[in-house]
Amino acid sequence: MNRDRWHRLMAAFALPESNETFEQLVDAYSQKHRRYHTGVHIEHCLREFDSASELAQEPAEVELALWFHDAVYDPLSSSNEAKSADLACALLNRHGVSSERVSRVHAHIMATRHEAPAALDDSKLLVDVDLSILGVDEAAYATFEKQVREEYRWVPGPLFRSKRAEILESFLARPTLYSTSPFRTKYEAPARRNLTSAIAALRGE
């Protein structure tokens, strides 16, 4: 994770450099139980965002949300996104950032629950960035699935395969996986192929 990039982001918000927060994020994404939700994932997201940042109405808000969106990750918890959003908002609130900006950052991070369509255009972009992993090449996608399984290694195999297939099927059932044109063009077709193959493997077909 790039400290200089973090400092540029803080400057975009007119905030102090906040080395302490940067180190906290690095420590969080380096936790031993993580396999996919690591700093590598954040770096991937930031590269994807760079390729489409001109679509953002408030690029700094989207980028901050990306830095924080998996800051809290406990596979046993259903409140990871809420706690991650709270951490981001606490940083902004400490330095008097407007409530409107804080609210948007909170919404962006909560959208990564992937339970409902994102409401804000910038949230839609962030979700597309987060889901770009679904459309990578077959080998990279296989690594992604392996890493997710490792994060849930305590779940018995049959139960994991059933629940994982349900999650992937819920994505595949959407009219479109991506909300923005660049991500649909680049990732929609390969993502659907990856999901279809993964579901078949999980279902033993």
LUMKOL-713650 format. One record per residue: residue in three letters; x negated, y negated, z negated of N, C-alpha, C in turn. Coordinates in steps of 0.05 Angstrom, whole numbers, padded with zeros to 5 digits, always signed. Layout:
ALAXYZXYZXYZ
...
end
This chain:
MET-00017+00024+00000+00000+00000+00000-00018-00025+00000
ASN-00010-00044+00015-00028-00066+00022-00023-00090+00004
ARG-00044-00096-00013-00041-00118-00032-00039-00145-00018
ASP-00054-00149+00004-00053-00174+00018-00025-00179+00029
ARG-00013-00157+00040+00014-00160+00050+00034-00168+00028
TRP+00030-00155+00005+00047-00162-00018+00044-00191-00026
HIS+00020-00201-00026+00015-00229-00033+00028-00248-00012
ARG+00027-00240+00013+00041-00257+00034+00071-00257+00029
LEU+00081-00234+00021+00110-00233+00015+00117-00251-00009
MET+00101-00250-00029+00106-00267-00052+00105-00297-00044
ALA+00087-00304-00026+00085-00331-00017+00110-00339-00001
ALA+00122-00320+00014+00146-00325+00029+00169-00332+00011
PHE+00168-00322-00013+00189-00329-00033+00180-00352-00051
ALA+00157-00363-00046+00145-00384-00063+00142-00374-00092
LEU+00133-00349-00094+00129-00337-00121+00099-00334-00126
PRO+00091-00331-00152+00063-00325-00158+00056-00298-00145
GLU+00030-00293-00144+00020-00269-00130+00030-00243-00143
SER+00034-00243-00169+00046-00220-00183+00031-00194-00179
ASN+00006-00194-00186-00010-00170-00184+00001-00148-00202
GLU+00012-00156-00225+00022-00136-00243+00045-00120-00231
THR+00063-00134-00217+00085-00120-00204+00075-00102-00181
PHE+00055-00112-00166+00044-00095-00145+00033-00069-00157
GLU+00018-00071-00179+00006-00047-00191+00028-00029-00202
GLN+00049-00040-00212+00072-00024-00222+00084-00008-00199
LEU+00087-00021-00176+00098-00007-00152+00079+00015-00143
VAL+00054+00009-00142+00034+00029-00133+00035+00053-00152
ASP+00037+00048-00178+00038+00070-00198+00064+00086-00194
ALA+00086+00072-00189+00112+00085-00186+00111+00104-00162
TYR+00101+00094-00139+00101+00110-00115+00079+00131-00115
SER+00062+00131-00136+00042+00152-00138+00049+00173-00159
GLN+00073+00173-00169+00081+00193-00189+00078+00221-00178
LYS+00070+00239-00195+00063+00266-00186+00086+00282-00175
HIS+00111+00276-00184+00133+00292-00175+00143+00284-00147
ARG+00132+00262-00137+00140+00253-00110+00124+00267-00089
ARG+00138+00274-00067+00124+00285-00043+00130+00268-00018
TYR+00156+00260-00016+00163+00243+00007+00166+00214-00001
HIS+00179+00209-00024+00184+00182-00033+00160+00169-00045
THR+00139+00166-00029+00113+00156-00038+00106+00130-00024
GLY+00082+00120-00030+00073+00096-00016+00071+00100+00014
VAL+00066+00125+00022+00065+00130+00051+00092+00125+00064
HIS+00113+00132+00051+00140+00126+00061+00144+00095+00063
ILE+00135+00081+00043+00139+00052+00043+00122+00040+00066
GLU+00098+00049+00070+00082+00039+00092+00095+00045+00119
HIS+00106+00069+00122+00120+00076+00146+00144+00057+00151
CYS+00159+00051+00129+00182+00033+00132+00173+00005+00140
LEU+00151-00004+00128+00141-00031+00135+00132-00033+00164
ARG+00120-00012+00174+00112-00012+00202+00137-00012+00220
GLU+00157+00004+00213+00181+00003+00229+00195-00024+00228
PHE+00194-00036+00204+00206-00063+00202+00191-00083+00219
ASP+00165-00081+00219+00149-00100+00235+00157-00099+00265
SER+00165-00075+00274+00172-00072+00302+00200-00085+00308
ALA+00215-00092+00287+00242-00102+00292+00248-00126+00274
SER+00228-00138+00262+00233-00159+00242+00248-00183+00254
GLU+00246-00187+00281+00260-00209+00293+00290-00206+00291
LEU+00300-00182+00285+00328-00178+00281+00339-00188+00254
ALA+00321-00192+00236+00328-00199+00208+00336-00228+00206
GLN+00357-00234+00192+00365-00262+00186+00346-00273+00165
GLU+00340-00256+00145+00322-00264+00123+00300-00243+00121
PRO+00279-00244+00137+00259-00222+00137+00246-00217+00110
ALA+00241-00238+00095+00228-00234+00069+00245-00217+00050
GLU+00271-00222+00052+00290-00207+00034+00290-00178+00042
VAL+00291-00172+00068+00291-00144+00077+00265-00131+00069
GLU+00242-00145+00072+00217-00133+00066+00215-00127+00036
LEU+00224-00146+00019+00223-00142-00010+00240-00117-00017
ALA+00263-00115-00005+00280-00092-00010+00266-00066-00002
LEU+00252-00066+00020+00237-00043+00028+00216-00035+00007
TRP+00201-00054-00002+00181-00049-00023+00193-00035-00047
PHE+00217-00043-00055+00229-00035-00080+00249-00012-00077
HIS+00257-00004-00053+00282+00012-00051+00279+00040-00063
ASP+00255+00050-00066+00251+00076-00079+00232+00073-00103
ALA+00231+00049-00115+00213+00045-00137+00219+00064-00160
VAL+00244+00069-00165+00253+00089-00184+00262+00113-00169
TYR+00250+00136-00175+00258+00160-00161+00257+00184-00179
ASP+00280+00193-00189+00282+00216-00206+00302+00235-00192
PRO+00293+00257-00181+00312+00275-00167+00336+00284-00183
LEU+00334+00282-00209+00357+00290-00226+00377+00267-00231
SER+00371+00244-00221+00387+00220-00227+00403+00211-00202
SER+00427+00200-00207+00443+00188-00186+00442+00158-00186
SER+00425+00147-00203+00424+00118-00206+00397+00106-00197
ASN+00382+00121-00181+00356+00111-00172+00357+00084-00158
GLU+00376+00082-00139+00378+00057-00123+00385+00034-00141
ALA+00404+00038-00159+00412+00017-00177+00389+00007-00195
LYS+00374+00026-00205+00351+00018-00222+00329+00005-00205
SER+00325+00014-00181+00306+00002-00163+00314-00027-00157
ALA+00340-00030-00151+00350-00057-00145+00347-00075-00169
ASP+00352-00065-00192+00349-00081-00217+00320-00091-00220
LEU+00301-00074-00213+00273-00082-00216+00267-00105-00197
ALA+00276-00103-00172+00272-00124-00153+00285-00150-00161
CYS+00309-00148-00170+00324-00172-00179+00312-00184-00203
ALA+00301-00168-00221+00289-00179-00245+00265-00196-00238
LEU+00249-00187-00218+00226-00203-00209+00236-00230-00198
LEU+00256-00229-00181+00266-00254-00169+00279-00272-00190
ASN+00294-00261-00209+00307-00277-00229+00287-00290-00248
ARG+00265-00276-00253+00244-00288-00271+00233-00314-00260
HIS+00234-00317-00234+00222-00340-00221+00242-00359-00209
GLY+00267-00356-00217+00288-00375-00209+00297-00374-00181
VAL+00293-00351-00167+00303-00348-00140+00334-00350-00140
SER+00345-00362-00120+00374-00367-00119+00390-00341-00122
SER+00413-00344-00135+00430-00320-00139+00439-00308-00113
GLU+00442-00324-00092+00450-00313-00066+00429-00295-00055
ARG+00404-00303-00057+00382-00286-00047+00380-00260-00064
VAL+00382-00264-00089+00381-00240-00107+00403-00221-00101
SER+00426-00231-00096+00449-00214-00090+00445-00198-00064
ARG+00434-00212-00044+00429-00198-00018+00408-00176-00021
VAL+00386-00182-00036+00366-00161-00040+00378-00137-00054
HIS+00394-00142-00074+00408-00121-00088+00425-00104-00069
ALA+00440-00118-00052+00457-00104-00033+00441-00087-00014
HIS+00418-00098-00005+00401-00083+00014+00392-00056+00002
ILE+00383-00058-00023+00373-00033-00036+00395-00014-00041
MET+00418-00023-00050+00440-00005-00055+00450+00008-00029
ALA+00446-00005-00007+00455+00007+00019+00439+00033+00025
THR+00416+00036+00013+00400+00060+00018+00410+00084+00003
ARG+00432+00082-00011+00446+00105-00021+00458+00121+00002
HIS+00463+00108+00025+00473+00121+00049+00500+00134+00045
GLU+00516+00123+00027+00542+00134+00022+00564+00120+00038
ALA+00559+00096+00047+00579+00081+00062+00564+00062+00081
PRO+00577+00054+00103+00564+00035+00121+00555+00009+00107
ALA+00532+00000+00113+00522-00025+00101+00540-00048+00110
ALA+00544-00067+00092+00562-00090+00097+00547-00113+00111
LEU+00522-00118+00103+00507-00141+00113+00490-00133+00137
ASP+00487-00151+00156+00470-00144+00179+00442-00137+00171
ASP+00430-00151+00153+00403-00145+00144+00402-00118+00129
SER+00423-00111+00115+00425-00085+00103+00425-00063+00124
LYS+00440-00068+00145+00441-00048+00167+00413-00044+00179
LEU+00398-00065+00182+00371-00062+00193+00354-00046+00174
LEU+00356-00052+00148+00340-00038+00128+00347-00008+00128
VAL+00373-00002+00130+00381+00026+00130+00370+00040+00155
ASP+00370+00026+00178+00359+00038+00202+00329+00044+00198
VAL+00315+00025+00186+00287+00029+00180+00283+00054+00162
ASP+00299+00056+00141+00297+00078+00122+00303+00105+00136
LEU+00321+00105+00155+00329+00130+00168+00313+00135+00193
SER+00293+00119+00199+00277+00123+00223+00263+00150+00222
ILE+00258+00160+00197+00245+00186+00194+00260+00209+00208
LEU+00286+00205+00210+00302+00226+00222+00296+00230+00252
GLY+00285+00209+00265+00280+00210+00293+00251+00213+00301
VAL+00234+00221+00283+00206+00225+00290+00203+00251+00305
ASP+00179+00257+00314+00174+00282+00329+00179+00306+00311
GLU+00181+00329+00324+00190+00354+00310+00171+00361+00287
ALA+00145+00358+00291+00125+00365+00271+00128+00347+00247
ALA+00130+00321+00252+00133+00302+00230+00159+00306+00215
TYR+00180+00313+00230+00206+00318+00216+00204+00343+00199
ALA+00191+00363+00209+00187+00387+00193+00172+00381+00167
THR+00152+00364+00168+00137+00356+00144+00156+00341+00125
PHE+00173+00324+00136+00192+00309+00119+00210+00329+00104
GLU+00221+00349+00118+00239+00368+00105+00224+00384+00084
LYS+00199+00391+00090+00183+00406+00070+00178+00389+00045
GLN+00173+00363+00049+00168+00346+00026+00193+00342+00009
VAL+00215+00340+00022+00241+00337+00007+00245+00362-00009
ARG+00241+00386+00003+00244+00411-00012+00226+00412-00036
GLU+00201+00402-00033+00182+00402-00056+00192+00384-00078
GLU+00205+00362-00071+00216+00344-00092+00239+00357-00107
TYR+00251+00377-00095+00273+00391-00108+00266+00421-00112
ARG+00240+00426-00118+00231+00453-00120+00244+00468-00143
TRP+00255+00454-00162+00268+00466-00185+00296+00477-00178
VAL+00307+00469-00155+00333+00478-00146+00331+00506-00133
PRO+00347+00525-00141+00346+00551-00127+00350+00549-00097
GLY+00336+00566-00082+00336+00564-00053+00364+00564-00041
PRO+00382+00583-00047+00408+00582-00035+00424+00557-00040
LEU+00422+00547-00064+00436+00522-00071+00424+00499-00056
PHE+00398+00497-00056+00385+00475-00041+00393+00475-00012
ARG+00392+00498+00001+00398+00500+00029+00426+00492+00035
SER+00445+00500+00018+00473+00492+00022+00477+00462+00019
LYS+00466+00451-00003+00470+00422-00008+00456+00405+00013
ARG+00432+00414+00020+00416+00399+00040+00430+00399+00067
ALA+00441+00422+00074+00456+00424+00100+00480+00405+00099
GLU+00494+00404+00077+00517+00386+00074+00509+00357+00078
ILE+00487+00349+00067+00477+00321+00069+00471+00315+00099
LEU+00456+00333+00111+00448+00329+00139+00473+00329+00157
GLU+00492+00346+00151+00517+00347+00167+00532+00321+00165
SER+00531+00309+00141+00545+00283+00138+00533+00261+00155
PHE+00507+00262+00159+00494+00243+00177+00502+00249+00206
LEU+00501+00275+00213+00506+00282+00241+00535+00276+00248
ALA+00553+00275+00229+00581+00270+00235+00587+00241+00241
ARG+00568+00223+00235+00573+00195+00240+00574+00189+00270
PRO+00591+00170+00278+00592+00162+00306+00564+00154+00317
THR+00549+00139+00301+00522+00133+00307+00506+00134+00281
LEU+00481+00142+00283+00463+00142+00260+00451+00115+00254
TYR+00448+00099+00276+00434+00073+00273+00452+00050+00281
SER+00450+00028+00267+00468+00005+00272+00457-00015+00292
THR+00430-00016+00295+00418-00035+00312+00410-00022+00338
SER+00411-00038+00360+00405-00027+00386+00377-00016+00389
PRO+00356-00029+00379+00329-00018+00383+00326+00009+00369
PHE+00338+00013+00346+00335+00038+00332+00352+00060+00345
ARG+00376+00052+00355+00392+00072+00369+00377+00082+00394
THR+00366+00063+00409+00352+00070+00434+00328+00089+00428
LYS+00314+00083+00407+00289+00098+00402+00294+00124+00387
TYR+00313+00124+00369+00315+00146+00350+00341+00163+00350
GLU+00362+00152+00362+00388+00166+00359+00386+00195+00370
ALA+00377+00198+00395+00377+00225+00407+00358+00244+00393
PRO+00333+00236+00388+00315+00255+00374+00325+00261+00345
ALA+00337+00241+00332+00347+00246+00305+00369+00267+00305
ARG+00387+00265+00325+00408+00285+00326+00397+00313+00333
ARG+00377+00314+00349+00364+00340+00354+00351+00351+00329
ASN+00337+00334+00315+00324+00343+00290+00345+00353+00269
LEU+00366+00337+00266+00386+00345+00247+00400+00371+00255
THR+00406+00374+00280+00419+00399+00289+00402+00423+00284
SER+00376+00421+00290+00357+00443+00286+00354+00449+00256
ALA+00352+00428+00240+00348+00432+00211+00372+00445+00198
ILE+00396+00436+00206+00421+00448+00196+00423+00478+00203
ALA+00416+00484+00228+00417+00512+00237+00398+00529+00220
ALA+00374+00519+00214+00354+00533+00198+00364+00537+00170
LEU+00376+00516+00159+00386+00517+00131+00410+00536+00129
ARG+00426+00537+00150+00449+00555+00150+00443+00583+00159
GLY+00417+00587+00167+00409+00614+00175+00421+00622+00202
GLU+00425+00602+00219+00437+00608+00245+00416+00612+00267
end
